[in-house]
Amino acid sequence: MEILETYQVGGWLDFVLSLFSAVPAGFLLGCFLGLLSFGVFGLFGLVRCLMARS
């Protein structure tokens, strides 16, 4: 993992942590659950479409 330390941009980790501290945890959790449900229902739709063909 030396290559990551060699080319690491100074202050990058601080920038990412400040972004996560600026957004409340509940909002991030809601976004994650929304994306997860979107993916699950998309997968169910794909399976239903494939089963209807056969």
N, C-alpha and C positions, 0 to 999 in steps of 0.2 A: 504494500500500500504506500510505498515511498513516492510513487509517481503522483498520487493524489496530493500528497503534502508538498511536492515540488511545484506543482502548477496551481496550487490553491490561490484564489483571489483573496487578497486581504480584506477582512471585514465581511465576507460573504455569509458566514455563519451568523454573525450578529444581525445582518440584514434579514435573513430568513426567520430568525427567532423574533425579531421585532414585528414582522408581518403576522406571525401566529399569535403574538401577544396583543396585537391591535384588534383582532377579530375574536369575538367571544366564542368560547368552546361549544356552546349550544348551537350556534349558527354553523360552525364547521361540521358538527355531528349531523345536523339536519341536511346539509349539502351532501355529505357522504351517504346518508341513508336514502336520499332522493336519487342519487346516481346509482346506488346499489339496486333499488327497486326498479329503476328504469332498465337496467341491464337484465335483471331477472325476468321481468315481463317481456322484454324483447326476446330473450332466449325461449320463453314459453311460446311466444308467437311463432318463432322459427321452427320449433319442434312440431307445433300444431300444423304449420304449413307443410312441413315435410311428411307428416303422417297422412295428411289429406291427399297428397299426391299418390301414395302407394295403395 
